[in-house]
């Protein structure tokens, strides 16, 4: 990181604030915290300066569901701190300044080892600021084919608090988000206990009924994981898990807008039904993102990487995404005609708010100076600079 100056200024850019865009705006931060957001070019002697040259300046992107990137799998039992540094730096290049490494369904010993390794990055001077915690997707999900997606059935089980507490201890109490199925035995009291302990609960890979989903929300579940995915290919047109999650305003939905996990019309409908404040973009990217297309073996699975998405042929379902969240931000503008302000909000301030990360996600006084500088070319966001805590990285 560039740490020559404690005073930092980026100016002459179009600043994407929570509500509008400030043309020819200036952002000044001191010791990594935003002090001033204003129009025009303010005089700041001695500051480390960037002339944005009319490009867009937005909050750094926040990805709550990412399984790996640039050849590094966060569930790999041989994962190292150097692997995490490599992945974090690759994510910085695509505009992601904060992310939750996501660990998926596995046996208890392997999950515990994964979190012990991941926890070593929390206080790392180089990358620690970008990793506030972790996302556990499973193992307390539906074992039914279709709903379980690419999760291996033999490791799926009912929630047991003592077991989860063991994982939380290994993670240095930083499992911030857990995805589970509300209909499995013991899920509702488990949700209640998670909320008491400050863990955000998201409903995913499930076939919960309307009543069960209501009970889960009453107990404290507040999110849906990649809504529209983790679902059987054939469902009842009236009684299915999608409608009640869309209808309940207490539930914020995360979606993968890569153009393959959901089609354009689905994204349009979810955006209209949940509204910009209750929708979050996630990548669900795998470690295969950026690698050549072909067959790969990952976690006892043979998956097929295409140029656009990762498939799990054995279960006739998708296994994850092959593109970063930046692509989803570009796509949701194209699919819904929403503004850049709203598209950025769904990948910055919304995930920060949903997870209680109050110091990031917006360009406002007192927030951490996590920023991206980018152009939009042919409808696609092209990252040019990434800044974390006022330092160019």
ChimeraX attribute file (.defattr): number of C-alpha atoms within 10 A of each C-alpha:
attribute: neighborCount
match mode: 1-to-1
recipient: residues
	/A:1	12
	/A:2	12
	/A:3	13
	/A:4	10
	/A:5	14
	/A:6	17
	/A:7	22
	/A:8	27
	/A:9	23
	/A:10	25
	/A:11	25
	/A:12	23
	/A:13	27
	/A:14	23
	/A:15	30
	/A:16	22
	/A:17	19
	/A:18	18
	/A:19	9
	/A:20	13
	/A:21	17
	/A:22	19
	/A:23	17
	/A:24	19
	/A:25	23
	/A:26	25
	/A:27	27
	/A:28	24
	/A:29	25
	/A:30	19
	/A:31	16
	/A:32	20
	/A:33	23
	/A:34	24
	/A:35	19
	/A:36	17
	/A:37	20
	/A:38	15
	/A:39	17
	/A:40	15
	/A:41	16
	/A:42	17
	/A:43	9
	/A:44	12
	/A:45	9
	/A:46	11
	/A:47	17
	/A:48	20
	/A:49	16
	/A:50	16
	/A:51	13
	/A:52	21
	/A:53	12
	/A:54	17
	/A:55	19
	/A:56	25
	/A:57	28
	/A:58	28
	/A:59	32
	/A:60	28
	/A:61	34
	/A:62	31
	/A:63	27
	/A:64	29
	/A:65	27
	/A:66	25
	/A:67	24
	/A:68	24
	/A:69	27
	/A:70	20
	/A:71	15
	/A:72	19
	/A:73	25
	/A:74	26
	/A:75	25
	/A:76	18
	/A:77	15
	/A:78	11
	/A:79	16
	/A:80	16
	/A:81	15
	/A:82	10
	/A:83	17
	/A:84	24
	/A:85	16
	/A:86	16
	/A:87	21
	/A:88	24
	/A:89	19
	/A:90	14
	/A:91	24
	/A:92	21
	/A:93	17
	/A:94	23
	/A:95	29
	/A:96	29
	/A:97	30
	/A:98	27
	/A:99	23
	/A:100	22
	/A:101	26
	/A:102	28
	/A:103	25
	/A:104	21
	/A:105	23
	/A:106	22
	/A:107	13
	/A:108	15
	/A:109	9
	/A:110	14
	/A:111	23
	/A:112	21
	/A:113	19
	/A:114	24
	/A:115	27
	/A:116	17
	/A:117	20
	/A:118	26
	/A:119	23
	/A:120	15
	/A:121	22
	/A:122	18
	/A:123	12
	/A:124	14
	/A:125	8
	/A:126	14
	/A:127	21
	/A:128	18
	/A:129	17
	/A:130	23
	/A:131	22
	/A:132	18
	/A:133	24
	/A:134	25
	/A:135	25
	/A:136	25
	/A:137	24
	/A:138	24
	/A:139	29
	/A:140	27
	/A:141	31
	/A:142	28
	/A:143	22
	/A:144	15
	/A:145	19
	/A:146	22
	/A:147	21
	/A:148	27
	/A:149	25
	/A:150	24
	/A:151	27
	/A:152	17
	/A:153	17
	/A:154	11
	/A:155	15
	/A:156	19
	/A:157	18
	/A:158	18
	/A:159	22
	/A:160	13
	/A:161	15
	/A:162	9
	/A:163	11
	/A:164	19
	/A:165	13
	/A:166	14
	/A:167	23
	/A:168	20
	/A:169	15
	/A:170	20
	/A:171	24
	/A:172	15
	/A:173	17
	/A:174	21
	/A:175	25
	/A:176	22
	/A:177	24
	/A:178	26
	/A:179	24
	/A:180	28
	/A:181	29
	/A:182	31
	/A:183	21
	/A:184	19
	/A:185	14
	/A:186	14
	/A:187	21
	/A:188	23
	/A:189	16
	/A:190	21
	/A:191	28
	/A:192	18
	/A:193	15
	/A:194	22
	/A:195	16
	/A:196	12
	/A:197	11
	/A:198	13
	/A:199	22
	/A:200	22
	/A:201	30
	/A:202	27
	/A:203	30
	/A:204	29
	/A:205	33
	/A:206	30
	/A:207	27
	/A:208	23
	/A:209	18
	/A:210	18
	/A:211	11
	/A:212	19
	/A:213	24
	/A:214	19
	/A:215	16
	/A:216	25
	/A:217	24
	/A:218	14
	/A:219	20
	/A:220	23
	/A:221	28
	/A:222	21
	/A:223	26
	/A:224	24
	/A:225	27
	/A:226	25
	/A:227	24
	/A:228	22
	/A:229	22
	/A:230	25
	/A:231	24
	/A:232	18
	/A:233	11
	/A:234	8
	/A:235	12
	/A:236	7
	/A:237	8
	/A:238	8
	/A:239	13
	/A:240	18
	/A:241	23
	/A:242	21
	/A:243	13
	/A:244	18
	/A:245	24
	/A:246	20
	/A:247	12
	/A:248	16
	/A:249	15
	/A:250	16
	/A:251	23
	/A:252	26
	/A:253	26
	/A:254	25
	/A:255	25
	/A:256	30
	/A:257	27
	/A:258	28
	/A:259	17
	/A:260	13
	/A:261	24
	/A:262	18
	/A:263	14
	/A:264	17
	/A:265	11
	/A:266	15
	/A:267	22
	/A:268	16
	/A:269	13
	/A:270	21
	/A:271	22
	/A:272	12
	/A:273	15
	/A:274	18
	/A:275	14
	/A:276	17
	/A:277	14
	/A:278	21
	/A:279	26
	/A:280	31
	/A:281	30
	/A:282	29
	/A:283	28
	/A:284	26
	/A:285	27
	/A:286	28
	/A:287	22
	/A:288	28
	/A:289	24
	/A:290	17
	/A:291	14
	/A:292	10
	/A:293	16
	/A:294	12
	/A:295	14
	/A:296	13
	/A:297	9
	/A:298	14
	/A:299	15
	/A:300	7
	/A:301	15
	/A:302	14
	/A:303	22
	/A:304	19
	/A:305	24
	/A:306	17
	/A:307	14
	/A:308	15
	/A:309	22
	/A:310	27
	/A:311	20
	/A:312	19
	/A:313	14
	/A:314	10
	/A:315	14
	/A:316	13
	/A:317	22
	/A:318	20
	/A:319	24
	/A:320	25
	/A:321	28
	/A:322	25
	/A:323	22
	/A:324	23
	/A:325	29
	/A:326	26
	/A:327	18
	/A:328	24
	/A:329	26
	/A:330	21
	/A:331	22
	/A:332	26
	/A:333	18
	/A:334	14
	/A:335	17
	/A:336	17
	/A:337	11
	/A:338	14
	/A:339	13
	/A:340	18
	/A:341	17
	/A:342	23
	/A:343	22
	/A:344	28
	/A:345	29
	/A:346	27
	/A:347	28
	/A:348	26
	/A:349	24
	/A:350	24
	/A:351	26
	/A:352	23
	/A:353	13
	/A:354	17
	/A:355	18
	/A:356	13
	/A:357	13
	/A:358	14
	/A:359	15
	/A:360	27
	/A:361	30
	/A:362	27
	/A:363	25
	/A:364	19
	/A:365	15
	/A:366	17
	/A:367	19
	/A:368	24
	/A:369	30
	/A:370	30
	/A:371	29
	/A:372	24
	/A:373	25
	/A:374	23
	/A:375	15
	/A:376	12
	/A:377	8
	/A:378	8
	/A:379	11
	/A:380	17
	/A:381	20
	/A:382	18
	/A:383	18
	/A:384	15
	/A:385	18
	/A:386	26
	/A:387	22
	/A:388	25
	/A:389	24
	/A:390	28
	/A:391	22
	/A:392	17
	/A:393	16
